[in-house]
């Protein structure tokens, strides 16, 4: 069968593919681009707003981003880097709102202060030192610290109501935080692309991809609807460049492609569930996202948090995640995902991670059998007066964390975050890992553009600069530029304005 010829193929219908597809269309409108999503609709996996907490990850509240050094000093390089990246995403979204690519900001992003909550003197000291290390950075200038329950009550009444006045807690509060509906962003970007002739074919799964002698890729595309009806064979598409945005199945696709760059990689799936409430009193009084510290042995992505959500103008509050074990790499994946991932190049890393993380595996397995009483106890660490009858359990998306083989090939380690991988000639690219991937989608895609199209990046730079004025600059190094940039995006996106830079 003759293959359909395109310049770019997108695998997966999530926010990463949508962002990359639109950026490429913006930079090179004469290129033909096509996308494929195995489910009947786009944004049904990790980008679905009910499959994540909607945190605009910017390092304001995620305590696992800060590392305490052996000498007691704080390493805040990661929260600063994550915030820098999120500001780039905000710039692109603001530009797209101004250009009519995205609709009213409230359909996909809303102001939602970010807080960190800790208990006990040791963690209070940690939080205070973290705040002291961040507050002079222009990206964190609005952040406040308090260990006074009366002050905390002003910011988040539910954290204090019913709490023993002698209970030692502390928080940081930053009003510039956001709640993001990544599903809405995804759908709006794909709708714009479709209007301009770039289509995403749904219920279409890439079952194989092979590189041709000229560097292009041939994708075998299965049509689930046609197959169910017993019609016709699979079709083939030949693409000069492929972006593999398949989320938890990204590694699976790269292995099918025979890309040696992923030989030492594996994935560790973590499932999650949240308690959810739409109780009017709780929703009206809890308008922030509050992150705590993960329990010893728990994966960083399982930091407990109590989040205000705004989805399609409807407000709710989530608490969780209650992590667990599930061998699938996608919520709508296969129970064989994990065993099928094993290769000779990654099996030692998988076994090593299993051996070194027995406490983690035990913890995740234990969470599956938590009683309602135990779940309520965790919730009451955040909201002491909580009543379980006001909440219901919902299943969140799967998170496939990276397992990476050590450089010497002996064993491996579990890593948290995202990693960009390309093949040798830059014609196939993917992103592995979970949070903060969606929040930092734009800088991730810029990195891909630079790595995969080095011969075009100089030509594209003026357009990128027009869309993202701070492209190539670091806001932390320029307080006035940071303020001006954050103020502009806040005005366009209807968010809380940043704190003004301190006078010199």
C-alpha angles and dihedrals in degrees: 000000000000114000124234109243120225136158097227134019123195119205112204134024101239135114094275094056091043092051095045093045093051094045091052091046089050093050099038109022092170093065119099112234129185131178135203129204122183094209124071092253137028122252095030098125127048093340091059106109092229092053094062139032095250093234114162089223106222104143093258096119110005103108094187089070090068118074125200112222122221090257091057096254121129126248104208096164094112099052088047092050092047091050091049089053094047091054088057089054089050091052093054093045091049091051091049090051090051090049095045095246090118122037130227109338092234088068091068112009135035136176110262120162116235121224137181119212126197136173130215134022097280095054092040088057089049092051093046092051091046090053093047089053093051108034096082092053109098091230091059099035093117095055118116132192128212139166092180112110092209091056092044088052090060090058100037116006094186091063091063107028108107093006121133107255088225093056106113111226134150136190143189116218127199118179093197094074122116144211111220131197101207091179091061092048090050095050094045093050092048091047090054091048092049091052087055095048101267108123134193113208110214127207085032119124127193104228098174141005129189132181118240127218091260092055096257123123131236113211123199108216122200117202107214094192094049092044090052089053092047095243131144135323130287117280129231130225125194114207131181090211132021127198110198105206095159095132111209090010094052093098090048090055093047091051090051088052090054093234108170092205089078097045094110096042129101134161135238111207120214121187124206144194133190136207108233133194137181093182103148095225095050093044092049095050101037107064099148141075112242121193125192133188121282116247117257108281095016121122113259091240088064094066103144112246140172110213137192107219131197111191119169088343090303116123126216140149126236129197126191152003102231096192124207145162124276123155093216118102092206131037087241093035134114129279085227094059095103100046092043089055094064116109134165089256096056107028094092090051091051093049091046092051090048091051095046095043103047090126090054093048090048091049093050092046090049092053090061090064098042112139122230087253091056092047090051090051090057092048091050091058083072101027110025095188095049118137117206091218088071093059138065130195120246128183116241129202128284120264116208107200121200123259109194128192115235118253091253090054092240112119127322146224141242113250130192123212134040133302131196116221128184132177121248098272095039095241095118124045137173144170120229127195136034135258131058090021100107095044091051096039094122099054089042089056091047088054090052092050091052094047100041102036105035091149091057103038095086090052091048096044097090092053091046089049090051092053097037107028093187093054108145093012131104115225094201088066095054116045094186093050090047091052095045092048096047091044092053095048090044090054094048095043095039093241134143112286118243125250113270116254116265116260114258 
